[in-house]
């Protein structure tokens, strides 16, 4: 193989950066549960490994990512139920490791190929990709996108070789595996065809067999998925666009790759050596992933295909199509890539931004909280098992609360956004779990299976941009369920409790949660702390910019401010909002001997409250 004609130092910088990325990723792989899609993928893979039919249609998005289920099930450990919480963590870690290895193998092969050919890009491109928050934070976790991109990079490697009859079958196979692992990677196939085409005449592109091989594999994967699902699959999950959310996801999801992508698009547009039609085609092909997700960008994780498109766009075409990034642009790109790894933004209030080296402000996504920079400290917290958000808390509750699980082998689980954690936990315990669909009433028959849910879903309001056509029905359903009696399975305050519906009488905590739920208006909240009676309790360490509520079953006061009473059935509760900054320097006191003072706080700063974002 002929070495680079450009700087050999650049070649080794790429390899060293990749080695560092692989090391960080493998060290970060652990028993981390990050989002519900991950739980759904692991549950389906485990059931397949235990003999479930491969034509099963009940798994989440099985039609668009069936091969991810298959390949994970091939290597996933399969201990017989019941599985304890330690074995559960091992299973999650194994699933994370399988997906990470598939991604790293494909990426490493593509990187080595790029570093040893003439079209080698500037190392700044690879640094920007490897430091991209979406890539760095998603690679250590099980996900269909990670599996799919592993095969996609192998396809890009095949496309970089001299095209012949020998490359047609590998190209078709890798295209099939990539799209079968996650269907949205088909958005990248036109870009690979544009980059690998030996001709710059658009009308001649259909004449090249390599392009037909990729098209055949991709279309066959989509057809197979539709056949498995009986033609009921979908590629769209709602229509949502909010400029603030979109900008935050782009900046803190792609990072410096935005600069790289902008440079590449401008370079192609200005390259007059290429026909205008070919330039326009290339720009459209490179922009497809972003265009597709622009109106359904629910998480920075959905930017993985855009990140891969930018890397392939920079590495695969010959130099007469896309020039090498010049040094004057490469240096700022490297700086913008490396600095956010360690430096983040702390934004307790929209008017009080500051830089931090540790805990950056985290903002909500459908996959949980996401950091505003300081990516490595966040990744370390995640790898060490810290409770980043409700996802880890609910999963921990599901595998550790023995009292939450009825003795019967059959249970019902509410169809809430968090249901996949409970379905996986039920599967690991060897129980048959069925969903109680949105709108259905609780069973009244004494012999009916117990109904299990997480408390968070009853306390928070579903955002209007998630399946807006069903939001009103869902909210009405949850409101009715709240009035039903349920047993609250509690433990430490930092663990999100589970509930079992039944004929239980509401207790004091149930009433206080009802009061807090009304005050916070659907925003996620938690018990911040519990103060003992007859002792002053300082609240000066409560987070500024968040909303707080103090409740108790007896009168209390904060400095000179006295709590107001609230009647809940036959019970009288006392509450006091904390809104004035001067309140944070006051002492919280109560004269009642047998009363606890509970401080409830919103999880997110007030400017991230749901009322400030698009509701449809």
RAGI-V350972 format. One record per pair of residues at least 6 apart in sequence whose ideal C-beta (glycine too) atoms are under 8 Angstrom apart, sorted by the first residue. I is the first residue (numbers start at 1). J is the second residue. D is the distance in Angstrom with one decimal. If there is no record, write none. Layout:
I	J	D
I	J	D
This chain:
1	116	5.4
2	116	7.7
2	117	8.0
2	118	8.0
3	11	7.4
3	116	6.3
4	10	7.2
4	11	5.1
4	115	7.1
4	116	6.7
4	117	7.6
4	118	7.2
4	120	5.3
5	118	6.0
6	118	7.9
6	120	6.0
6	324	7.5
10	115	8.0
10	120	6.8
10	122	6.8
10	123	4.9
11	115	4.4
11	116	7.0
11	120	6.6
13	123	4.1
13	126	8.0
13	127	8.0
14	111	6.0
14	114	7.1
14	115	4.8
14	120	7.8
14	123	5.2
14	126	4.9
15	111	7.1
15	112	7.2
15	115	6.0
17	123	7.0
17	126	5.8
17	127	5.7
17	130	5.6
18	107	7.3
18	108	6.2
18	111	4.9
18	126	7.0
18	130	6.8
20	130	7.9
21	130	4.4
21	136	7.7
22	104	5.3
22	108	7.0
24	136	7.6
24	376	8.0
24	379	7.5
25	100	5.7
25	104	6.5
25	136	7.9
25	139	5.0
25	140	5.3
26	97	7.9
26	100	6.9
26	104	7.8
26	140	8.0
27	383	6.9
28	140	4.1
28	379	5.5
28	380	7.9
28	382	7.1
28	383	4.2
29	93	6.7
29	96	5.0
29	97	5.0
29	100	5.4
29	140	4.7
29	383	7.7
30	93	5.6
30	96	7.1
30	140	7.5
30	383	5.2
30	384	7.8
30	385	6.7
31	88	7.9
31	89	3.4
31	90	6.8
31	92	4.6
31	93	4.4
31	96	7.8
31	385	7.1
32	92	7.0
32	93	7.9
32	96	6.6
32	140	7.1
32	141	6.4
32	382	5.7
32	383	6.7
32	385	7.0
32	392	7.5
33	39	6.3
33	92	5.7
33	391	6.1
33	392	6.1
33	395	4.2
33	421	7.2
34	141	5.0
34	367	6.4
34	368	6.2
34	382	7.3
34	388	7.9
34	391	5.9
34	392	7.8
35	141	7.9
35	299	7.7
35	301	7.6
35	366	7.6
35	367	3.9
35	368	5.9
35	391	5.8
36	391	7.4
36	417	6.8
36	418	6.5
36	419	7.6
36	420	4.2
36	421	6.6
37	60	6.8
37	61	7.7
37	143	6.7
37	144	7.6
37	367	7.6
37	420	7.6
38	95	7.7
38	141	5.9
38	142	5.1
38	143	6.1
39	395	7.1
39	420	4.1
39	421	5.2
39	423	7.4
39	424	4.7
40	59	6.7
40	60	3.7
40	61	7.7
40	420	4.5
40	423	7.7
40	424	7.7
41	60	7.5
41	65	7.6
41	68	6.3
41	69	6.7
41	72	6.7
41	95	7.3
41	142	5.7
41	143	6.9
41	144	6.3
42	72	7.3
42	76	7.5
42	91	6.8
42	92	6.5
42	95	4.7
42	142	6.1
42	424	6.2
43	59	7.5
43	420	6.8
43	423	5.8
43	424	4.2
43	427	5.4
44	52	8.0
44	56	7.6
44	59	3.7
44	60	7.0
44	62	6.7
44	69	4.7
44	73	7.8
45	69	5.2
45	70	8.0
45	72	3.9
45	73	4.1
45	76	5.2
45	95	6.8
46	73	7.1
46	76	6.1
46	78	6.8
46	91	7.0
46	424	7.9
46	427	6.4
46	428	7.8
47	56	7.6
47	59	7.8
47	427	6.5
48	54	6.5
48	56	7.4
48	69	5.9
48	70	6.8
48	73	3.9
49	73	4.2
49	74	7.6
49	76	5.5
49	78	4.8
50	78	6.1
54	66	7.9
54	70	6.8
54	228	7.9
55	228	5.7
56	62	6.7
57	63	7.6
57	228	6.8
57	229	5.2
57	230	6.3
57	232	7.4
59	69	6.3
60	420	6.8
61	144	7.6
61	233	7.7
62	69	6.5
62	225	7.8
62	228	6.7
62	229	6.3
63	183	7.9
63	225	4.1
63	226	6.2
63	228	5.9
63	229	3.4
63	232	7.3
63	233	3.3
64	182	6.6
64	183	3.8
64	184	7.6
64	225	5.7
64	233	5.8
64	235	6.8
65	144	3.9
65	148	7.6
65	180	7.7
65	181	6.0
65	182	4.8
65	183	6.9
66	180	6.1
66	224	7.3
66	225	5.7
66	228	5.8
67	147	7.6
67	177	6.0
67	180	3.7
67	181	4.6
67	221	7.7
68	99	7.9
68	143	8.0
68	144	3.9
68	147	4.6
68	148	7.0
68	181	4.6
68	182	6.5
71	98	7.5
71	102	7.2
71	147	6.5
71	181	7.4
72	95	5.9
72	98	5.4
72	99	6.9
72	142	6.9
72	147	7.5
75	94	7.5
75	98	5.1
76	91	6.9
76	94	5.8
76	95	6.0
76	98	6.8
77	90	6.8
77	91	6.0
77	94	5.3
79	87	5.3
79	91	7.5
80	430	7.9
81	427	7.5
81	428	6.2
81	429	5.9
81	430	2.9
82	428	7.1
82	429	4.8
82	430	5.1
83	91	7.1
83	428	4.0
83	429	7.0
85	399	4.3
85	400	5.1
87	428	7.7
88	399	4.5
88	425	7.4
88	428	5.4
89	399	7.8
91	428	7.4
92	142	7.6
95	142	4.1
96	140	6.0
96	141	5.5
96	142	4.9
98	142	7.1
99	141	7.2
99	142	4.6
99	143	6.0
99	146	4.6
99	147	5.4
100	139	5.7
100	140	5.6
100	141	7.8
100	146	6.8
102	146	7.0
102	147	5.2
102	150	3.9
102	151	7.6
103	139	5.7
103	146	4.6
103	147	7.1
103	149	5.9
103	150	4.3
104	139	7.6
104	150	7.6
105	150	6.2
106	149	6.9
106	150	3.6
106	151	6.2
106	152	7.0
106	153	3.7
106	154	4.7
106	157	7.9
107	149	7.7
107	150	7.1
107	153	5.2
109	153	6.8
109	154	6.1
109	157	5.4
110	153	4.0
110	154	7.1
110	156	5.5
110	157	4.8
110	315	7.5
111	126	6.8
113	157	4.9
113	160	5.7
114	120	5.7
114	121	6.7
114	126	7.9
114	160	7.5
114	315	4.6
117	160	6.6
118	318	8.0
118	319	7.1
119	160	7.5
119	315	6.9
119	316	7.3
119	317	7.0
119	318	5.6
119	319	6.0
120	315	7.8
121	314	4.6
121	315	5.1
121	324	6.5
121	325	7.0
122	324	5.5
122	325	4.2
122	330	5.1
123	330	7.8
124	260	7.6
124	325	5.8
124	329	7.8
124	330	3.8
124	331	7.8
124	333	4.4
124	334	5.1
124	337	7.5
125	260	5.7
125	311	6.8
125	314	4.5
125	315	7.0
125	325	6.5
125	333	7.9
126	311	7.7
127	333	7.4
127	334	5.5
127	337	4.9
127	338	7.3
128	255	7.1
128	256	4.4
128	257	5.0
128	259	7.5
128	260	5.1
128	333	5.5
128	334	7.8
128	336	7.7
128	337	4.7
129	135	6.3
129	257	6.3
129	260	8.0
129	307	6.3
129	310	7.2
129	311	4.7
130	136	7.3
131	255	6.5
131	256	7.1
131	337	4.1
131	338	6.4
131	340	7.5
131	341	5.9
131	375	7.7
132	253	7.8
132	254	5.9
132	255	5.4
132	256	7.7
132	257	5.1
132	307	5.1
132	337	7.9
133	252	6.0
133	253	5.8
133	254	7.5
133	255	5.6
133	300	6.7
133	340	7.4
133	370	7.8
133	371	7.5
133	375	5.0
134	253	4.6
134	254	6.4
134	300	4.9
134	301	6.3
134	303	4.7
134	304	5.5
134	307	5.7
135	304	6.8
135	307	5.5
136	375	5.8
136	379	6.5
137	300	7.9
137	370	7.8
137	375	6.7
137	378	7.2
137	379	6.1
137	382	7.5
138	145	7.0
138	146	6.3
138	301	5.4
138	304	6.1
139	146	6.1
140	379	7.7
140	382	7.9
140	383	7.1
143	301	7.3
144	181	5.7
144	182	4.1
145	182	5.3
145	184	7.8
145	301	6.8
145	304	4.7
145	305	7.2
146	304	7.7
147	181	4.5
147	182	7.1
148	178	5.1
148	179	7.5
148	181	3.8
148	182	3.8
148	184	8.0
148	185	4.7
149	178	7.7
149	185	7.0
149	304	6.4
149	305	7.8
149	308	5.3
151	174	5.4
151	177	4.3
151	178	4.0
151	181	6.2
152	174	7.7
152	178	4.5
152	185	5.4
152	188	6.2
152	308	6.3
153	308	7.6
154	174	5.2
155	171	6.5
155	174	3.9
155	175	5.8
155	178	6.0
155	192	6.5
155	214	7.3
156	192	6.0
156	312	5.2
156	315	7.5
156	316	5.8
158	167	5.7
158	170	5.2
158	171	5.2
158	174	6.2
159	171	7.0
159	192	5.2
159	195	6.7
159	196	3.9
159	210	7.3
159	316	6.3
160	196	7.4
160	315	7.9
160	316	6.0
161	167	5.9
163	196	7.1
163	198	7.1
163	208	7.3
163	209	7.8
163	210	4.7
165	209	7.8
167	210	6.6
167	213	7.9
168	209	5.8
168	210	6.5
168	213	4.4
169	213	7.4
171	210	6.0
171	213	4.3
171	214	5.5
171	217	7.0
172	213	4.3
172	214	6.9
172	216	5.3
172	217	3.8
172	220	8.0
173	217	6.4
174	217	7.1
175	189	6.4
175	213	7.3
175	214	4.6
175	215	7.8
175	216	7.7
175	217	3.2
175	218	4.8
175	221	7.3
176	217	3.8
176	218	7.1
176	220	5.7
176	221	4.7
177	221	7.7
178	185	4.8
178	218	7.9
178	221	7.8
179	185	5.6
179	186	4.9
179	189	7.6
179	217	7.2
179	218	4.8
179	221	3.7
179	222	6.4
180	221	4.0
180	224	6.5
180	225	6.8
183	221	7.3
183	222	6.2
183	225	6.5
183	235	6.5
184	235	7.4
184	289	7.4
184	292	7.0
184	305	5.8
185	305	6.4
186	218	5.0
186	221	7.8
186	222	6.8
187	288	4.5
187	289	4.7
187	292	5.6
187	305	6.0
187	309	7.8
188	288	7.5
188	289	6.6
188	305	6.2
188	308	6.3
188	309	5.7
188	312	6.9
189	214	5.4
189	215	7.2
189	218	5.2
190	284	7.9
190	285	4.2
190	288	6.4
191	282	7.9
191	285	4.2
191	286	5.5
191	288	7.1
191	309	5.8
191	312	6.1
191	313	6.4
192	214	6.5
192	312	6.5
192	316	6.9
193	205	7.0
193	210	7.7
193	211	4.6
193	214	5.9
193	215	7.8
193	285	7.7
194	205	8.0
194	281	6.2
194	282	5.1
194	285	4.7
194	317	7.8
195	312	6.6
195	313	7.1
195	316	3.8
195	317	4.5
195	321	7.6
196	210	6.3
196	211	7.8
196	316	6.7
197	205	5.5
197	208	6.2
197	211	6.9
198	208	6.7
199	205	6.8
199	207	7.8
199	208	7.3
200	274	5.4
200	275	5.9
200	278	4.7
200	321	7.6
201	275	6.6
201	278	7.0
202	275	7.3
202	277	4.7
202	278	5.6
202	281	5.5
205	211	6.1
206	212	7.6
225	233	6.1
226	233	5.9
236	296	6.5
237	296	5.6
237	298	7.2
237	467	7.2
238	296	5.9
238	298	7.7
238	465	6.3
238	466	6.2
238	467	5.3
238	468	6.1
239	295	5.5
239	296	6.7
239	468	7.4
239	616	7.8
240	295	6.6
240	296	6.1
240	297	7.5
240	298	6.8
240	465	3.5
240	466	7.8
240	468	7.8
240	614	6.9
240	616	7.4
241	294	6.9
241	295	5.1
241	297	7.8
241	614	7.4
242	465	7.4
242	613	5.5
242	614	4.4
244	613	7.2
245	297	7.5
245	613	6.7
245	614	7.9
246	294	7.2
246	297	6.1
248	363	6.0
248	372	7.9
249	297	5.6
249	299	7.5
249	300	4.9
249	303	6.8
249	365	7.4
249	370	8.0
250	258	6.3
250	303	7.4
251	258	7.4
252	300	6.7
252	363	7.7
252	370	6.3
252	371	7.0
252	372	5.6
252	373	6.8
253	300	3.1
253	303	4.5
253	370	7.5
254	261	7.7
254	300	7.9
254	303	5.6
254	306	6.7
254	307	6.2
254	310	8.0
255	336	6.7
255	337	6.4
255	340	5.8
256	333	5.1
256	334	7.9
256	336	3.8
256	337	4.3
257	306	7.9
257	307	5.7
257	310	5.2
259	329	7.6
259	332	7.2
259	333	5.5
259	336	6.5
260	310	5.6
260	314	6.4
260	325	7.3
260	333	6.2
261	286	7.6
261	306	7.7
261	309	8.0
261	310	4.4
261	313	7.5
263	325	6.2
263	329	6.2
264	286	6.9
264	310	6.8
264	313	5.1
264	314	5.9
264	322	6.0
265	283	5.6
265	286	6.6
265	287	7.5
267	322	5.6
267	323	5.6
268	274	7.4
268	279	5.4
268	282	5.1
268	283	5.8
268	286	7.8
268	321	7.1
268	322	6.2
269	279	6.0
269	283	6.3
271	279	6.4
271	321	6.9
271	322	7.7
271	323	7.9
273	320	6.2
274	282	7.8
274	321	6.5
282	321	7.4
286	309	5.7
286	310	7.6
286	313	4.8
288	309	7.5
289	305	4.0
289	306	4.5
289	308	7.9
289	309	5.1
290	306	4.9
290	309	7.8
293	302	4.9
293	303	7.2
293	305	7.5
293	306	7.3
296	302	7.6
297	303	7.5
298	365	6.8
298	366	4.1
298	367	8.0
298	465	7.5
298	466	7.1
299	365	4.2
299	366	4.9
299	367	4.3
299	370	7.7
300	365	6.3
300	367	7.9
300	370	5.7
301	365	7.7
301	367	5.5
313	322	7.0
314	322	6.8
314	325	7.7
325	333	7.2
340	373	4.4
340	374	7.4
340	375	6.1
341	374	7.7
341	375	5.2
341	376	4.9
342	357	6.2
342	374	6.5
342	376	6.2
342	377	7.6
343	355	5.6
343	356	7.3
343	357	6.3
343	373	5.9
343	374	6.3
344	355	7.2
344	356	5.2
344	357	7.7
344	358	8.0
344	359	7.8
344	360	2.6
344	361	7.5
344	371	6.1
344	372	5.5
344	373	3.2
344	374	2.9
344	375	7.7
344	377	7.6
344	378	8.0
345	353	6.0
345	354	7.5
345	355	6.6
345	356	7.3
345	360	5.7
345	361	6.1
345	372	4.1
345	373	5.3
346	353	7.2
346	354	4.8
346	355	7.1
346	356	4.4
346	359	7.3
346	360	6.1
346	361	5.5
346	372	7.8
347	353	5.2
347	354	7.9
347	361	4.3
347	372	6.5
347	605	7.2
348	361	7.0
348	543	6.6
348	544	5.2
348	545	3.8
348	546	7.9
348	605	5.8
349	544	6.8
349	545	4.2
349	605	6.7
349	606	7.8
349	607	6.7
350	607	4.6
352	545	7.6
356	374	6.3
357	374	6.8
357	377	7.6
358	374	6.6
358	377	5.6
359	374	7.4
359	377	7.2
360	371	4.8
360	372	4.7
360	373	5.0
360	374	4.1
360	377	7.6
360	378	7.1
361	371	7.7
361	372	4.8
361	605	7.2
362	369	3.8
362	370	6.2
362	371	5.4
362	372	7.1
362	378	7.7
362	388	7.6
362	389	7.7
363	369	6.8
363	370	5.8
363	372	6.6
363	604	7.4
363	608	6.2
364	370	7.8
364	604	6.1
364	608	6.3
366	466	6.7
367	391	7.7
368	388	6.3
368	389	4.3
368	390	7.1
368	391	4.7
369	388	5.7
369	389	4.4
371	377	8.0
371	378	4.1
378	388	7.7
381	388	6.4
382	388	5.9
385	392	7.6
386	392	7.7
387	393	5.2
387	396	7.4
387	494	6.0
387	495	7.8
389	603	7.5
390	418	7.5
390	456	5.4
390	496	5.5
390	524	7.0
390	603	7.8
391	421	7.7
393	494	7.0
393	495	5.5
393	496	3.8
394	418	5.3
394	421	5.1
394	454	4.9
394	456	6.6
394	496	4.8
394	498	7.8
395	421	4.8
395	425	7.7
396	495	5.8
397	404	7.3
397	454	7.2
397	489	7.5
397	491	7.4
397	495	5.4
397	496	5.5
397	497	6.3
397	498	5.2
398	404	7.7
398	421	5.1
398	422	5.4
398	424	7.6
398	425	3.7
398	454	8.0
398	498	6.8
399	425	5.4
399	428	7.1
400	491	7.5
400	495	7.7
401	489	5.0
401	491	6.7
401	497	8.0
401	498	5.8
403	489	5.8
404	452	6.6
404	489	4.3
404	498	4.5
404	500	6.3
405	411	7.4
405	426	7.8
405	429	6.1
405	431	7.1
405	452	7.7
406	449	7.6
406	450	4.2
406	500	7.2
408	431	7.9
408	449	6.3
408	450	6.9
409	430	7.4
409	431	5.5
409	432	5.8
410	431	6.9
410	432	4.7
410	433	7.8
410	434	7.4
410	449	4.5
411	426	6.2
411	431	5.7
411	432	7.6
411	433	5.5
411	434	7.9
411	449	5.1
411	450	5.4
411	451	7.5
411	452	5.7
412	433	7.4
412	434	5.8
412	435	7.3
412	436	4.7
412	443	7.2
412	448	7.7
412	449	4.9
412	450	7.0
412	451	4.6
412	452	7.1
413	419	5.4
413	422	4.8
413	423	6.1
413	426	7.0
413	433	5.4
413	434	7.4
413	435	5.8
413	436	6.7
413	451	7.4
413	452	5.4
413	453	6.9
414	435	7.6
414	436	5.3
414	451	6.5
414	452	7.4
414	453	4.0
414	457	7.0
414	481	7.4
415	435	4.7
415	436	6.2
415	437	5.2
415	438	5.3
416	453	6.0
416	454	6.7
416	457	3.6
416	478	7.8
417	457	6.3
417	462	7.0
417	466	7.5
418	454	4.7
418	456	6.6
418	457	5.5
419	435	6.5
421	454	7.4
422	433	7.2
422	452	5.9
422	453	7.5
422	454	7.0
422	498	7.7
423	433	5.4
423	435	7.9
426	432	7.7
426	433	3.8
427	433	7.0
434	449	7.6
436	442	7.6
436	451	5.9
438	470	6.5
438	473	6.1
438	474	5.3
438	477	5.4
439	473	6.0
439	477	5.4
441	480	8.0
442	451	5.9
442	481	7.1
442	484	5.9
442	501	5.5
443	449	7.4
443	451	7.1
450	500	5.6
450	501	7.3
450	502	7.2
451	500	7.1
451	501	4.2
452	498	6.4
452	499	7.4
452	500	5.7
452	501	7.8
453	481	7.9
453	498	7.1
453	499	5.4
453	501	7.3
454	496	6.2
454	497	7.7
454	498	5.8
454	499	7.3
455	488	6.9
455	496	6.6
455	497	4.9
455	498	6.8
455	499	5.2
455	513	7.7
456	496	5.4
456	524	6.8
457	478	7.0
458	478	5.9
458	481	6.4
458	482	5.5
458	499	7.3
459	513	6.5
459	516	7.8
459	517	5.3
459	524	7.2
459	525	6.8
460	522	5.9
460	523	6.9
460	524	4.8
461	475	6.2
461	521	7.4
461	522	2.7
461	523	7.7
461	610	6.5
462	471	5.5
462	474	5.3
462	475	6.1
462	478	7.6
463	471	7.7
463	610	6.2
463	613	7.4
463	615	7.2
464	471	5.2
464	614	7.1
464	615	3.7
464	616	4.7
465	613	7.8
465	614	6.0
465	615	7.5
465	616	6.2
468	616	4.4
471	616	7.9
481	501	7.5
482	514	7.3
482	517	7.7
484	501	5.8
485	501	7.3
485	502	6.2
485	503	5.5
485	504	4.3
485	505	6.2
485	506	6.5
486	499	4.4
486	500	6.3
486	501	4.7
486	502	6.5
486	504	5.9
486	510	7.9
487	499	6.6
487	500	4.6
487	501	8.0
487	502	5.9
487	504	4.9
488	497	5.7
488	499	5.7
488	507	7.1
488	509	6.4
488	510	6.7
489	497	5.5
489	498	4.6
489	499	6.7
489	500	6.7
490	497	4.8
490	509	7.6
491	497	7.2
493	526	7.5
493	527	4.9
493	529	7.8
493	530	7.2
496	526	8.0
506	514	8.0
506	569	7.6
508	553	6.0
508	571	7.3
511	568	4.4
511	569	7.4
511	571	5.6
511	573	6.0
512	551	4.6
512	573	6.3
512	598	6.2
512	600	7.9
514	568	6.5
515	549	7.7
515	551	6.0
515	566	5.9
515	568	6.9
515	573	5.8
515	575	5.8
516	525	5.8
516	549	5.5
516	551	6.7
516	600	4.4
517	525	7.7
519	547	7.9
519	549	5.1
519	575	7.3
519	577	6.8
519	600	7.9
520	547	6.5
520	549	7.3
520	600	7.6
520	602	6.0
521	609	7.6
521	610	7.6
521	611	6.9
522	610	5.8
523	547	7.7
523	602	5.2
523	603	7.6
523	604	7.0
523	609	5.2
523	610	5.8
524	602	6.8
524	603	4.4
524	604	6.9
525	549	7.9
525	600	5.3
525	601	6.4
525	602	5.2
525	603	6.6
526	600	7.1
526	601	6.5
526	603	6.1
527	598	5.7
527	599	7.2
527	600	6.0
528	542	6.7
528	548	7.0
528	599	4.5
528	600	6.5
528	601	4.1
529	598	7.9
529	599	5.1
530	596	5.4
530	597	7.0
530	598	5.4
530	599	7.5
531	537	3.5
531	588	5.9
531	596	6.9
531	597	4.0
531	598	7.8
531	599	7.1
532	596	7.2
533	590	5.4
533	592	6.0
533	593	5.9
533	594	7.1
533	595	5.4
533	596	6.7
533	597	7.3
534	590	7.3
534	591	7.5
534	593	6.5
536	587	4.0
536	588	7.0
536	589	5.7
537	587	6.7
537	588	4.1
537	589	7.4
537	597	6.3
538	587	6.1
538	588	7.5
539	548	7.6
539	558	7.4
539	578	6.7
539	583	7.2
539	584	5.9
539	586	7.3
539	588	5.9
539	599	6.7
540	584	5.1
540	585	5.9
542	548	5.6
542	578	6.8
542	584	6.2
542	599	7.1
542	601	6.7
543	601	6.8
543	605	7.8
544	581	7.2
544	584	7.4
545	605	4.3
545	606	5.9
545	607	7.3
546	601	5.3
546	602	4.9
546	604	7.5
546	605	5.9
546	606	6.4
547	577	7.3
547	578	7.8
547	579	7.5
547	601	7.1
547	602	4.8
547	606	5.6
547	609	7.9
548	577	7.1
548	578	3.9
548	599	6.1
548	600	6.8
548	601	4.9
548	602	7.8
549	575	6.1
549	576	7.4
549	577	5.5
549	578	7.2
549	599	7.5
549	600	4.5
549	601	7.8
550	556	7.2
550	558	6.7
550	563	7.0
550	575	6.7
550	576	4.8
550	577	7.9
550	578	6.6
550	588	6.6
550	597	6.1
550	598	7.1
550	599	5.4
550	600	7.6
551	573	5.9
551	574	6.9
551	575	4.9
551	597	7.7
551	598	5.2
551	600	6.7
552	563	6.9
552	573	7.3
552	574	5.2
552	575	8.0
552	590	6.1
552	592	7.5
552	595	5.1
552	596	6.7
552	597	4.9
552	598	6.9
553	571	7.4
553	572	7.7
553	573	6.2
553	574	7.3
553	592	7.7
553	595	5.3
553	596	7.9
554	574	6.7
554	590	6.1
554	591	7.7
554	592	3.3
554	594	7.8
554	595	3.8
555	562	7.0
555	563	6.1
555	565	7.9
555	574	5.6
555	590	7.1
555	591	7.2
555	592	7.1
556	562	7.8
556	563	5.1
556	574	6.2
556	576	7.4
556	588	6.8
556	589	6.5
556	590	3.8
556	591	7.9
556	592	7.6
556	595	7.5
556	597	5.8
557	563	6.5
557	576	7.8
557	588	7.8
557	589	6.1
557	590	7.8
558	576	5.8
558	578	7.2
558	583	5.9
558	586	5.1
558	587	7.5
558	588	5.2
559	583	6.8
559	586	3.1
559	587	6.7
560	586	7.8
561	576	6.3
561	583	7.2
561	586	7.6
562	576	7.6
563	574	3.9
563	575	5.9
563	576	4.3
564	574	6.8
564	575	6.2
564	576	6.8
565	572	5.4
565	573	7.2
565	574	5.6
566	572	7.2
566	573	4.9
566	574	7.2
566	575	5.8
567	573	7.9
578	584	7.4
578	599	7.9
588	597	5.9
588	599	7.9
590	597	5.8
602	609	7.3
